[in-house]
Amino acid sequence: MDQRLKELRGTGRRDFLRWSATVAAVLGLERSRFLNVLGDSAGVAMADQAACPTTNRSVHLVAGNGGFAWFQLLFPHVGVALKGDGNAAFHALGKATKVAGTNKPLVYAPESPFQTLGPKRQITAMMAGSNETHTSTPQSAATIGTGMGMIAAIAAIQQANPTLLPVIGVNPVTFGAAPGAPGVATVANSSGLVDLFNSAASRTLLQTPEAAKLNDAYYNAFASLNAASGRKTLDKPITSAKVAADLLGKNLSAQLQPTAADDVRYGIAGAPTNIVEIGRSLAIAARAFKLGLTSSLIIPAMRDDPHGAFNNMATLQSNVVALGKIFDAFMADCAATPDPSGCGKTLADGIVMTIHGDTPKDPTVRSGWPDGTPGNANWMYVFGNGYLKTGWFGGIDENRNVSGYDPATGDTANISSQANSNAAAAAAAFAVAKGDMRRVQDFYRGGSIAGLVNALQI
């Protein structure tokens, strides 16, 4: 073992991993043999890290038609939650608690998720984008560069770890464009996510186990003949097709289908349809990630227009309770599931979530919950899983004053949410890229975002 390699840390360690993986690919070295060599020369810890996916999986909640407002009840502006009067659009005045240890101020509502997680695994809230009342496909807070969407750029980054369907979206899908972004497999609702893997072949031509086995045997014979021919250029497509052939004879819908017990755990039993759809989509996402079927899921969120939400506090309260419970149940499912790559981590270690929308509504006015926001501002929430600094960057206080931030330092600055759209999106991409800023810069051409992100530590 070479101690110089074993002791590499930070970017030097990551550079060596990238270089060695590239050389192994050029030499045609199969994955298991590559990891064995890496373990022998640089240590087991290095080999374990190399086995992990090089990017995180992601879930993107896109709220439209005013529905984004619901999420500021879970992740409220600090000044509004702590100092707002009875007119403020916050349901738990006097009950909010400060979160300890975050990089920037952050408060919990009683129903906020992630309260059992450490300070590095809390929400990052960034002023970003413009108020886009009312649209079902908001984009301003999720644009990483001129003509490039944040979610599309993230999907392109995730191509480093190919999956059967790289991106799955529930309509209406907000995706955008970015070089190298894959296509999106779209479905109408959460049930469509299950049907997407309900193989027609498994229900017809390959319905009997004997037929499925014969199909697999024929394909293996074809692959063996190709190997004997020595045509290495066909190895990658043959391997991909082998995965497809294996899945062709399997009906995965039963493994993806949420159960009544899931509805209870996710807090959506008896909830309104828009909340049920979020809960079931996330329950399916946990299963799809476990099976290695996708890297990214786009979910429409809420899609209502809650102008009168504060007129019925009982309904408002039950909705907020359900939304908070959904996030915690999803993370619990992921924490209980080993990463399918076999790298010794759980799915929860590699999940990034973003939440953005058309209008968050005015956080200081509950009467009619108006669509307009001070300064025409908008914002985005990101669960960065340790890769981002946590808490509020910028914000709106109890007196409707809007503050911005400098992405390079994280300090308060007179920079509008509109001007910080690209930086906030780049921070989300940084979290998905596991801190690989060079990959983010394939899409982001703005200034430093060092004040928003945590330096890579390996």
VOPAGU-2260 file (C-alpha; in pm, 1 decimal, decimal comma):
REM VOPAGU-2260
SITE   aa  ch    i         X         Y         Z
SITE  MET   A    0       0,0       0,0       0,0
SITE  ASP   A    1     125,8     346,8     -87,7
SITE  GLN   A    2      90,5     568,9     220,6
SITE  ARG   A    3     104,4     879,8      -0,1
SITE  LEU   A    4    -222,3     772,0    -162,4
SITE  LYS   A    5    -380,0     651,3     160,0
SITE  GLU   A    6    -319,4     988,8     325,3
SITE  LEU   A    7    -467,5    1200,5      46,3
SITE  ARG   A    8    -742,7    1433,1     165,2
SITE  GLY   A    9    -972,7    1696,9      19,4
SITE  THR   A   10    -945,7    1781,2    -348,9
SITE  GLY   A   11    -627,9    1575,4    -386,7
SITE  ARG   A   12    -818,0    1262,9    -282,0
SITE  ARG   A   13   -1103,6    1340,1    -517,3
SITE  ASP   A   14    -864,3    1411,8    -806,2
SITE  PHE   A   15    -693,5    1075,5    -755,7
SITE  LEU   A   16   -1026,9     891,6    -747,9
SITE  ARG   A   17   -1136,8    1059,6   -1069,7
SITE  TRP   A   18    -803,6     990,4   -1240,6
SITE  SER   A   19    -789,0     624,8   -1134,8
SITE  ALA   A   20   -1148,5     561,0   -1241,1
SITE  THR   A   21   -1075,2     714,8   -1582,0
SITE  VAL   A   22    -763,8     503,0   -1629,3
SITE  ALA   A   23    -955,0     188,7   -1527,5
SITE  ALA   A   24   -1222,2     268,2   -1784,9
SITE  VAL   A   25    -963,7     327,2   -2058,1
SITE  LEU   A   26    -801,0      -6,2   -1976,3
SITE  GLY   A   27   -1137,0    -183,4   -1978,2
SITE  LEU   A   28   -1094,0    -292,5   -1615,9
SITE  GLU   A   29   -1419,5    -419,2   -1467,3
SITE  ARG   A   30   -1553,4    -236,2   -1163,4
SITE  SER   A   31   -1484,6    -506,4    -903,7
SITE  ARG   A   32   -1123,1    -548,4   -1012,1
SITE  PHE   A   33   -1073,6    -171,0   -1014,0
SITE  LEU   A   34   -1199,1    -146,9    -655,2
SITE  ASN   A   35    -974,3    -435,6    -548,8
SITE  VAL   A   36    -667,6    -263,4    -695,5
SITE  LEU   A   37    -768,1      64,6    -534,5
SITE  GLY   A   38    -806,2    -103,1    -196,0
SITE  ASP   A   39    -464,0    -263,5    -224,0
SITE  SER   A   40    -284,8      54,1    -332,4
SITE  ALA   A   41    -469,8     331,0    -147,5
SITE  GLY   A   42    -660,5     160,9     132,9
SITE  VAL   A   43   -1004,4      17,5     198,2
SITE  ALA   A   44   -1150,3     358,3     284,8
SITE  MET   A   45   -1054,2     492,5     -57,0
SITE  ALA   A   46   -1203,9     187,3    -227,9
SITE  ASP   A   47   -1526,8     221,6     -27,6
SITE  GLN   A   48   -1554,5     583,9    -129,8
SITE  ALA   A   49   -1494,6     499,3    -495,8
SITE  ALA   A   50   -1780,1     248,0    -481,0
SITE  CYS   A   51   -2025,7     523,0    -388,9
SITE  PRO   A   52   -2207,7     719,7    -660,0
SITE  THR   A   53   -2018,0    1033,1    -761,2
SITE  THR   A   54   -2336,6    1239,6    -745,7
SITE  ASN   A   55   -2630,6    1261,8    -508,3
SITE  ARG   A   56   -2986,4    1168,0    -600,8
SITE  SER   A   57   -3239,1    1448,7    -602,2
SITE  VAL   A   58   -3604,2    1530,4    -550,9
SITE  HIS   A   59   -3744,6    1857,3    -683,9
SITE  LEU   A   60   -4076,8    1990,6    -557,4
SITE  VAL   A   61   -4215,4    2255,5    -790,7
SITE  ALA   A   62   -4508,5    2446,2    -644,1
SITE  GLY   A   63   -4741,0    2643,0    -871,2
SITE  ASN   A   64   -5055,9    2851,4    -875,2
SITE  GLY   A   65   -4977,2    2999,2    -534,1
SITE  GLY   A   66   -4916,6    2665,4    -362,7
SITE  PHE   A   67   -4555,0    2752,4    -279,3
SITE  ALA   A   68   -4691,3    2961,6       8,9
SITE  TRP   A   69   -4757,5    2649,6     216,6
SITE  PHE   A   70   -4386,9    2577,8     255,0
SITE  GLN   A   71   -4309,6    2904,0     433,6
SITE  LEU   A   72   -4523,1    2770,9     718,6
SITE  LEU   A   73   -4269,7    2488,1     759,2
SITE  PHE   A   74   -3962,8    2705,0     689,9
SITE  PRO   A   75   -4065,9    3057,3     794,0
SITE  HIS   A   76   -3874,1    3381,0     769,4
SITE  VAL   A   77   -3704,0    3427,4    1104,5
SITE  GLY   A   78   -3826,9    3779,8    1174,8
SITE  VAL   A   79   -4184,7    3696,0    1084,4
SITE  ALA   A   80   -4195,0    3379,6    1295,9
SITE  LEU   A   81   -4031,8    3535,0    1603,7
SITE  LYS   A   82   -4155,3    3894,2    1592,3
SITE  GLY   A   83   -4458,2    3901,0    1365,2
SITE  ASP   A   84   -4787,7    4026,3    1505,3
SITE  GLY   A   85   -5133,8    3875,1    1468,3
SITE  ASN   A   86   -5148,9    3993,5    1106,6
SITE  ALA   A   87   -4848,2    3785,8     997,7
SITE  ALA   A   88   -4899,9    3488,7     765,5
SITE  PHE   A   89   -4759,7    3239,9    1012,7
SITE  HIS   A   90   -4978,8    2993,7    1197,3
SITE  ALA   A   91   -4761,1    2936,4    1505,5
SITE  LEU   A   92   -4681,8    3284,2    1638,5
SITE  GLY   A   93   -4514,2    3253,5    1974,9
SITE  LYS   A   94   -4437,0    2885,2    1918,8
SITE  ALA   A   95   -4139,9    2904,3    1680,1
SITE  THR   A   96   -3802,2    2789,9    1815,5
SITE  LYS   A   97   -3452,0    2883,8    1705,2
SITE  VAL   A   98   -3243,5    2606,5    1549,3
SITE  ALA   A   99   -2905,5    2566,1    1716,3
SITE  GLY   A  100   -2583,1    2539,1    1520,7
SITE  THR   A  101   -2691,7    2645,4    1171,7
SITE  ASN   A  102   -2469,7    2882,6     976,7
SITE  LYS   A  103   -2744,0    3141,8     944,6
SITE  PRO   A  104   -3052,9    3198,0    1159,7
SITE  LEU   A  105   -3326,8    2938,7    1116,2
SITE  VAL   A  106   -3639,3    2860,9    1313,8
SITE  TYR   A  107   -3866,9    2561,3    1343,5
SITE  ALA   A  108   -4242,0    2575,9    1340,8
SITE  PRO   A  109   -4384,7    2299,7    1561,0
SITE  GLU   A  110   -4445,9    2092,9    1246,5
SITE  SER   A  111   -4113,2    2159,3    1068,9
SITE  PRO   A  112   -3932,8    1846,5     947,2
SITE  PHE   A  113   -3570,6    1746,4    1013,4
SITE  GLN   A  114   -3582,3    1843,5    1382,5
SITE  THR   A  115   -3396,1    1527,4    1482,4
SITE  LEU   A  116   -3115,3    1588,4    1233,0
SITE  GLY   A  117   -2796,5    1779,9    1304,6
SITE  PRO   A  118   -2736,4    2145,3    1210,1
SITE  LYS   A  119   -2556,0    2053,2     887,0
SITE  ARG   A  120   -2862,5    1864,9     766,2
SITE  GLN   A  121   -3114,7    2144,2     786,0
SITE  ILE   A  122   -3277,2    2358,9     522,3
SITE  THR   A  123   -3085,0    2622,2     330,6
SITE  ALA   A  124   -3323,7    2904,4     237,5
SITE  MET   A  125   -3196,3    3147,9     -25,7
SITE  MET   A  126   -3365,0    3455,9    -163,7
SITE  ALA   A  127   -3376,8    3376,7    -536,6
SITE  GLY   A  128   -3584,4    3470,1    -838,8
SITE  SER   A  129   -3890,6    3682,7    -892,3
SITE  ASN   A  130   -4251,9    3648,8    -791,9
SITE  GLU   A  131   -4423,2    3467,7   -1082,3
SITE  THR   A  132   -4792,4    3481,3    -984,9
SITE  HIS   A  133   -4964,5    3257,1   -1109,9
SITE  THR   A  134   -4795,6    2988,0   -1316,7
SITE  SER   A  135   -4773,7    2611,2   -1294,9
SITE  THR   A  136   -4419,8    2610,7   -1437,0
SITE  PRO   A  137   -4213,8    2861,9   -1234,3
SITE  GLN   A  138   -3856,9    2909,8   -1351,9
SITE  SER   A  139   -3696,4    3230,2   -1222,4
SITE  ALA   A  140   -3574,1    3082,6    -891,7
SITE  ALA   A  141   -3439,6    2770,3   -1063,9
SITE  THR   A  142   -3227,3    2912,9   -1345,5
SITE  ILE   A  143   -2856,3    2840,6   -1327,1
SITE  GLY   A  144   -2748,0    3036,9   -1633,6
SITE  THR   A  145   -2875,5    3209,0   -1942,9
SITE  GLY   A  146   -3120,5    2968,8   -2105,3
SITE  MET   A  147   -3029,1    2689,0   -1863,2
SITE  GLY   A  148   -3257,2    2536,5   -1599,8
SITE  MET   A  149   -3129,8    2423,7   -1261,7
SITE  ILE   A  150   -3306,7    2087,4   -1269,6
SITE  ALA   A  151   -3182,4    2012,6   -1623,0
SITE  ALA   A  152   -2825,1    2099,9   -1521,1
SITE  ILE   A  153   -2852,6    1877,4   -1214,0
SITE  ALA   A  154   -2980,2    1591,2   -1431,2
SITE  ALA   A  155   -2683,6    1637,2   -1665,3
SITE  ILE   A  156   -2446,0    1618,2   -1368,0
SITE  GLN   A  157   -2618,5    1300,0   -1249,0
SITE  GLN   A  158   -2545,2    1131,2   -1583,6
SITE  ALA   A  159   -2212,9    1031,8   -1426,2
SITE  ASN   A  160   -2413,7     758,0   -1252,7
SITE  PRO   A  161   -2644,0     615,4   -1522,5
SITE  THR   A  162   -2981,4     472,8   -1426,0
SITE  LEU   A  163   -3265,3     313,8   -1619,9
SITE  LEU   A  164   -3472,4     636,3   -1629,6
SITE  PRO   A  165   -3243,8     924,3   -1526,1
SITE  VAL   A  166   -3527,2    1171,6   -1460,3
SITE  ILE   A  167   -3893,3    1105,1   -1391,3
SITE  GLY   A  168   -4141,0    1390,7   -1374,0
SITE  VAL   A  169   -4504,8    1418,9   -1275,8
SITE  ASN   A  170   -4686,4    1661,4   -1506,5
SITE  PRO   A  171   -4682,3    1954,8   -1537,3
SITE  VAL   A  172   -4301,9    1922,0   -1545,4
SITE  THR   A  173   -4064,6    2215,5   -1503,5
SITE  PHE   A  174   -3726,1    2098,9   -1630,7
SITE  GLY   A  175   -3554,5    2352,8   -1852,2
SITE  ALA   A  176   -3258,7    2289,8   -2079,9
SITE  ALA   A  177   -2888,4    2223,5   -2024,7
SITE  PRO   A  178   -2609,9    2060,7   -2229,4
SITE  GLY   A  179   -2601,3    1687,1   -2166,3
SITE  ALA   A  180   -2936,4    1675,0   -1988,7
SITE  PRO   A  181   -3128,9    1349,3   -2044,5
SITE  GLY   A  182   -3490,2    1327,6   -2149,1
SITE  VAL   A  183   -3763,1    1322,4   -1886,3
SITE  ALA   A  184   -4001,7    1029,2   -1849,8
SITE  THR   A  185   -4330,8    1197,5   -1764,4
SITE  VAL   A  186   -4641,0    1060,1   -1596,8
SITE  ALA   A  187   -4974,8    1209,9   -1499,1
SITE  ASN   A  188   -4969,0    1139,7   -1124,7
SITE  SER   A  189   -4815,0     925,5    -851,2
SITE  SER   A  190   -4995,4     615,5    -980,2
SITE  GLY   A  191   -4824,3     673,1   -1313,4
SITE  LEU   A  192   -4486,3     643,2   -1139,8
SITE  VAL   A  193   -4575,3     285,8   -1049,8
SITE  ASP   A  194   -4719,3     206,2   -1392,9
SITE  LEU   A  195   -4398,5     331,0   -1554,1
SITE  PHE   A  196   -4228,2      12,1   -1436,0
SITE  ASN   A  197   -4522,3    -218,0   -1496,6
SITE  SER   A  198   -4349,8    -397,5   -1782,1
SITE  ALA   A  199   -4588,6    -495,5   -2059,8
SITE  ALA   A  200   -4352,1    -778,2   -2148,8
SITE  SER   A  201   -4374,5    -916,6   -1795,9
SITE  ARG   A  202   -4754,1    -932,1   -1829,1
SITE  THR   A  203   -4765,2   -1082,5   -2180,9
SITE  LEU   A  204   -4473,1   -1236,7   -2369,9
SITE  LEU   A  205   -4267,5   -1312,7   -2057,9
SITE  GLN   A  206   -4552,0   -1379,0   -1818,1
SITE  THR   A  207   -4437,7   -1727,5   -1721,9
SITE  PRO   A  208   -4112,1   -1768,0   -1526,2
SITE  GLU   A  209   -3989,5   -2015,0   -1787,7
SITE  ALA   A  210   -4026,0   -1760,3   -2068,9
SITE  ALA   A  211   -3849,6   -1490,8   -1867,5
SITE  LYS   A  212   -3561,3   -1727,0   -1791,3
SITE  LEU   A  213   -3534,3   -1828,8   -2154,9
SITE  ASN   A  214   -3522,5   -1465,2   -2263,7
SITE  ASP   A  215   -3240,6   -1404,3   -2015,6
SITE  ALA   A  216   -3053,7   -1714,1   -2134,5
SITE  TYR   A  217   -3077,7   -1602,6   -2498,9
SITE  TYR   A  218   -2945,3   -1259,8   -2412,1
SITE  ASN   A  219   -2656,9   -1400,7   -2207,1
SITE  ALA   A  220   -2561,1   -1619,8   -2502,9
SITE  PHE   A  221   -2563,9   -1314,5   -2730,2
SITE  ALA   A  222   -2343,8   -1123,0   -2484,1
SITE  SER   A  223   -2100,7   -1416,2   -2465,6
SITE  LEU   A  224   -2074,0   -1431,1   -2842,7
SITE  ASN   A  225   -1998,1   -1059,9   -2848,2
SITE  ALA   A  226   -1728,8   -1106,3   -2584,9
SITE  ALA   A  227   -1571,4   -1379,4   -2793,2
SITE  SER   A  228   -1565,8   -1147,7   -3094,5
SITE  GLY   A  229   -1338,9    -909,0   -2905,8
SITE  ARG   A  230   -1543,7    -598,8   -2995,0
SITE  LYS   A  231   -1488,3    -396,5   -2678,7
SITE  THR   A  232   -1675,9     -98,1   -2823,1
SITE  LEU   A  233   -1999,8    -289,3   -2765,2
SITE  ASP   A  234   -1937,4    -364,9   -2398,3
SITE  LYS   A  235   -2115,5     -58,4   -2259,2
SITE  PRO   A  236   -2431,5     -83,1   -2473,5
SITE  ILE   A  237   -2445,7    -458,6   -2411,7
SITE  THR   A  238   -2424,8    -402,1   -2035,2
SITE  SER   A  239   -2701,0    -139,4   -2048,1
SITE  ALA   A  240   -2916,8    -367,2   -2258,6
SITE  LYS   A  241   -2856,9    -652,5   -2013,5
SITE  VAL   A  242   -3009,6    -439,2   -1738,0
SITE  ALA   A  243   -3305,8    -368,5   -1963,2
SITE  ALA   A  244   -3342,1    -736,6   -2049,1
SITE  ASP   A  245   -3340,8    -828,9   -1681,0
SITE  LEU   A  246   -3611,8    -573,1   -1608,9
SITE  LEU   A  247   -3819,5    -675,2   -1908,2
SITE  GLY   A  248   -3922,2    -996,8   -1740,8
SITE  LYS   A  249   -3992,9    -837,1   -1406,1
SITE  ASN   A  250   -4297,9    -645,9   -1294,9
SITE  LEU   A  251   -4164,0    -388,3   -1051,6
SITE  SER   A  252   -4496,1    -218,3    -985,4
SITE  ALA   A  253   -4560,6    -435,1    -678,9
SITE  GLN   A  254   -4226,0    -326,7    -530,8
SITE  LEU   A  255   -4300,6      40,9    -591,0
SITE  GLN   A  256   -4666,6      55,0    -489,6
SITE  PRO   A  257   -4729,2     250,0    -165,2
SITE  THR   A  258   -4937,9      73,5      96,0
SITE  ALA   A  259   -5205,1     183,7     343,3
SITE  ALA   A  260   -4937,4     161,4     612,7
SITE  ASP   A  261   -4726,2     407,0     412,4
SITE  ASP   A  262   -5017,7     650,3     400,1
SITE  VAL   A  263   -5034,8     639,3     779,0
SITE  ARG   A  264   -4659,5     680,4     829,8
SITE  TYR   A  265   -4648,5     968,4     582,4
SITE  GLY   A  266   -4944,3    1132,2     752,9
SITE  ILE   A  267   -5154,9    1146,3     437,4
SITE  ALA   A  268   -5439,8     910,5     525,9
SITE  GLY   A  269   -5751,4    1120,2     466,0
SITE  ALA   A  270   -5549,2    1424,4     352,7
SITE  PRO   A  271   -5642,3    1640,5      50,2
SITE  THR   A  272   -5538,4    1503,8    -288,5
SITE  ASN   A  273   -5259,8    1756,8    -342,0
SITE  ILE   A  274   -5091,6    1645,1     -19,6
SITE  VAL   A  275   -5155,4    1274,7     -85,5
SITE  GLU   A  276   -4982,7    1310,8    -424,2
SITE  ILE   A  277   -4667,9    1454,0    -264,3
SITE  GLY   A  278   -4657,7    1182,6       2,3
SITE  ARG   A  279   -4710,9     892,5    -233,0
SITE  SER   A  280   -4464,2    1031,5    -487,0
SITE  LEU   A  281   -4195,0    1052,5    -220,5
SITE  ALA   A  282   -4275,6     702,6     -91,4
SITE  ILE   A  283   -4234,2     573,4    -447,2
SITE  ALA   A  284   -3914,9     777,8    -490,0
SITE  ALA   A  285   -3756,5     601,9    -191,9
SITE  ARG   A  286   -3839,0     265,5    -347,9
SITE  ALA   A  287   -3718,4     367,6    -695,2
SITE  PHE   A  288   -3389,3     495,0    -552,7
SITE  LYS   A  289   -3350,0     167,7    -362,8
SITE  LEU   A  290   -3388,5     -29,7    -686,3
SITE  GLY   A  291   -3150,1     200,9    -873,0
SITE  LEU   A  292   -3418,1     293,5   -1125,4
SITE  THR   A  293   -3370,7     670,8   -1134,0
SITE  SER   A  294   -3154,2     956,3   -1008,9
SITE  SER   A  295   -3409,6    1235,0    -999,7
SITE  LEU   A  296   -3779,8    1288,4    -943,3
SITE  ILE   A  297   -3973,4    1609,2   -1019,7
SITE  ILE   A  298   -4300,6    1648,8    -828,9
SITE  PRO   A  299   -4563,2    1924,0    -862,1
SITE  ALA   A  300   -4641,1    2049,9    -513,3
SITE  MET   A  301   -4975,1    2175,4    -379,4
SITE  ARG   A  302   -5093,9    2368,4    -688,9
SITE  ASP   A  303   -5372,7    2533,0    -498,8
SITE  ASP   A  304   -5417,5    2903,9    -423,8
SITE  PRO   A  305   -5452,4    2936,7     -45,8
SITE  HIS   A  306   -5568,6    3297,1     -20,5
SITE  GLY   A  307   -5819,8    3198,9     245,3
SITE  ALA   A  308   -5604,5    2947,5     432,9
SITE  PHE   A  309   -5606,1    3145,9     757,5
SITE  ASN   A  310   -5985,5    3154,8     758,3
SITE  ASN   A  311   -5988,2    2786,8     857,3
SITE  MET   A  312   -5710,3    2727,3    1105,0
SITE  ALA   A  313   -5805,7    2363,1    1166,6
SITE  THR   A  314   -5759,7    2272,4     801,1
SITE  LEU   A  315   -5445,0    2483,6     775,7
SITE  GLN   A  316   -5299,5    2309,8    1079,3
SITE  SER   A  317   -5374,1    1958,9     951,5
SITE  ASN   A  318   -5218,4    2041,6     614,3
SITE  VAL   A  319   -4900,4    2171,5     774,2
SITE  VAL   A  320   -4876,5    1868,3    1002,9
SITE  ALA   A  321   -4909,6    1636,7     702,2
SITE  LEU   A  322   -4647,1    1822,6     496,1
SITE  GLY   A  323   -4394,2    1809,6     777,3
SITE  LYS   A  324   -4458,4    1443,5     842,2
SITE  ILE   A  325   -4415,5    1359,9     472,4
SITE  PHE   A  326   -4058,2    1491,0     468,3
SITE  ASP   A  327   -3963,8    1310,9     788,8
SITE  ALA   A  328   -4116,0     980,9     671,9
SITE  PHE   A  329   -3931,5    1003,6     339,9
SITE  MET   A  330   -3599,5    1064,8     513,1
SITE  ALA   A  331   -3671,5     781,4     756,7
SITE  ASP   A  332   -3737,7     543,9     466,3
SITE  CYS   A  333   -3412,1     651,7     303,1
SITE  ALA   A  334   -3217,9     620,2     628,5
SITE  ALA   A  335   -3342,8     262,1     667,3
SITE  THR   A  336   -3232,9     167,3     314,6
SITE  PRO   A  337   -2873,0      80,1     223,0
SITE  ASP   A  338   -2742,3     260,9     -82,0
SITE  PRO   A  339   -2779,6      11,9    -370,2
SITE  SER   A  340   -2422,4      81,0    -481,1
SITE  GLY   A  341   -2305,1    -116,3    -178,1
SITE  CYS   A  342   -2076,9     158,3     -51,8
SITE  GLY   A  343   -2170,9     122,6     313,8
SITE  LYS   A  344   -2398,0     427,8     327,5
SITE  THR   A  345   -2774,5     470,8     326,0
SITE  LEU   A  346   -2994,4     644,7      74,0
SITE  ALA   A  347   -3041,9     927,4     324,2
SITE  ASP   A  348   -2670,5    1008,0     299,1
SITE  GLY   A  349   -2710,5    1091,9     -68,5
SITE  ILE   A  350   -3040,6    1278,4    -106,8
SITE  VAL   A  351   -3072,7    1644,6    -205,9
SITE  MET   A  352   -3411,3    1817,6    -219,3
SITE  THR   A  353   -3513,5    2150,0    -372,2
SITE  ILE   A  354   -3842,5    2336,9    -331,0
SITE  HIS   A  355   -3932,2    2641,4    -540,1
SITE  GLY   A  356   -4246,0    2794,4    -680,2
SITE  ASP   A  357   -4428,7    3078,6    -847,9
SITE  THR   A  358   -4520,7    3297,7    -550,8
SITE  PRO   A  359   -4461,6    3238,0    -181,4
SITE  LYS   A  360   -4719,2    3508,7    -102,1
SITE  ASP   A  361   -4659,3    3792,9     142,2
SITE  PRO   A  362   -4533,0    3641,4     470,6
SITE  THR   A  363   -4640,7    3945,9     671,2
SITE  VAL   A  364   -5009,9    3956,5     571,7
SITE  ARG   A  365   -5247,8    3670,1     653,8
SITE  SER   A  366   -5574,3    3841,9     551,7
SITE  GLY   A  367   -5641,7    3708,6     203,6
SITE  TRP   A  368   -5274,5    3601,0     195,9
SITE  PRO   A  369   -5186,6    3830,8     -96,0
SITE  ASP   A  370   -4982,7    3707,6    -390,9
SITE  GLY   A  371   -4749,2    4004,9    -403,0
SITE  THR   A  372   -4422,9    3992,8    -212,2
SITE  PRO   A  373   -4209,6    4281,7     -83,9
SITE  GLY   A  374   -3966,8    4378,7    -356,7
SITE  ASN   A  375   -4130,7    4124,7    -587,5
SITE  ALA   A  376   -3898,3    3876,1    -416,6
SITE  ASN   A  377   -3897,9    3498,5    -426,4
SITE  TRP   A  378   -3686,0    3230,1    -266,6
SITE  MET   A  379   -3585,2    2865,1    -281,6
SITE  TYR   A  380   -3538,1    2595,8     -17,7
SITE  VAL   A  381   -3265,3    2332,8     -52,0
SITE  PHE   A  382   -3193,2    2031,9     167,5
SITE  GLY   A  383   -2821,0    2017,8      86,4
SITE  ASN   A  384   -2729,5    1718,4     308,3
SITE  GLY   A  385   -2414,5    1875,9     447,8
SITE  TYR   A  386   -2285,8    2030,3     125,9
SITE  LEU   A  387   -2451,1    2369,7     186,9
SITE  LYS   A  388   -2440,3    2614,2     472,4
SITE  THR   A  389   -2774,9    2607,8     648,4
SITE  GLY   A  390   -3026,7    2873,3     750,9
SITE  TRP   A  391   -3167,5    3184,6     583,4
SITE  PHE   A  392   -2959,5    3378,7     332,1
SITE  GLY   A  393   -3139,5    3708,8     306,6
SITE  GLY   A  394   -3503,1    3720,9     398,3
SITE  ILE   A  395   -3803,6    3933,1     484,3
SITE  ASP   A  396   -3857,2    4070,0     832,8
SITE  GLU   A  397   -4171,8    4147,0    1027,0
SITE  ASN   A  398   -4178,7    4502,2     882,4
SITE  ARG   A  399   -4163,8    4383,5     517,8
SITE  ASN   A  400   -3799,0    4484,3     479,8
SITE  VAL   A  401   -3616,3    4266,8     227,6
SITE  SER   A  402   -3250,3    4173,2     275,3
SITE  GLY   A  403   -3015,7    4005,6      31,2
SITE  TYR   A  404   -2677,5    3836,4      57,3
SITE  ASP   A  405   -2341,4    3811,5    -114,4
SITE  PRO   A  406   -2299,0    3452,6    -244,7
SITE  ALA   A  407   -1920,5    3485,4    -219,2
SITE  THR   A  408   -1923,1    3549,6     155,4
SITE  GLY   A  409   -2277,3    3467,4     271,2
SITE  ASP   A  410   -2291,6    3808,7     438,0
SITE  THR   A  411   -2595,6    4034,7     421,6
SITE  ALA   A  412   -2573,5    4257,9     115,1
SITE  ASN   A  413   -2792,5    4484,5     -92,8
SITE  ILE   A  414   -2837,0    4227,3    -369,8
SITE  SER   A  415   -3185,9    4143,1    -490,1
SITE  SER   A  416   -3335,3    3796,0    -502,2
SITE  GLN   A  417   -3356,7    3834,4    -879,6
SITE  ALA   A  418   -2981,5    3895,0    -903,0
SITE  ASN   A  419   -2904,0    3588,8    -689,8
SITE  SER   A  420   -3112,2    3335,8    -885,3
SITE  ASN   A  421   -2818,5    3176,6   -1064,4
SITE  ALA   A  422   -2603,4    3158,3    -752,1
SITE  ALA   A  423   -2875,5    2984,0    -552,1
SITE  ALA   A  424   -2930,5    2732,5    -833,3
SITE  ALA   A  425   -2554,3    2674,5    -854,2
SITE  ALA   A  426   -2548,3    2599,0    -481,2
SITE  ALA   A  427   -2816,4    2332,8    -529,7
SITE  ALA   A  428   -2617,2    2182,8    -817,5
SITE  PHE   A  429   -2304,0    2186,9    -599,1
SITE  ALA   A  430   -2484,5    1973,1    -342,2
SITE  VAL   A  431   -2591,1    1721,0    -607,0
SITE  ALA   A  432   -2239,1    1716,5    -755,4
SITE  LYS   A  433   -2100,9    1628,0    -410,2
SITE  GLY   A  434   -1895,0    1944,3    -399,3
SITE  ASP   A  435   -1748,4    1920,1    -749,7
SITE  MET   A  436   -1747,5    2291,2    -839,1
SITE  ARG   A  437   -1572,8    2225,1   -1166,8
SITE  ARG   A  438   -1874,6    2029,0   -1284,7
SITE  VAL   A  439   -2110,8    2303,6   -1169,1
SITE  GLN   A  440   -1911,4    2555,1   -1370,5
SITE  ASP   A  441   -2006,2    2370,7   -1688,8
SITE  PHE   A  442   -2341,5    2546,4   -1640,5
SITE  TYR   A  443   -2282,6    2834,6   -1400,6
SITE  ARG   A  444   -2082,4    3135,1   -1517,1
SITE  GLY   A  445   -2141,0    3365,9   -1219,7
SITE  GLY   A  446   -1919,3    3467,5    -931,7
SITE  SER   A  447   -1808,6    3275,7    -625,7
SITE  ILE   A  448   -2068,0    3086,7    -419,9
SITE  ALA   A  449   -1819,3    3007,9    -142,9
SITE  GLY   A  450   -2043,0    3176,7     112,9
SITE  LEU   A  451   -2325,7    2930,7      44,2
SITE  VAL   A  452   -2141,4    2598,8      28,9
SITE  ASN   A  453   -1928,4    2384,9     253,4
SITE  ALA   A  454   -1576,5    2312,5     132,7
SITE  LEU   A  455   -1533,7    1956,2      12,9
SITE  GLN   A  456   -1411,0    1724,7     286,1
SITE  ILE   A  457   -1314,8    1368,9     199,8
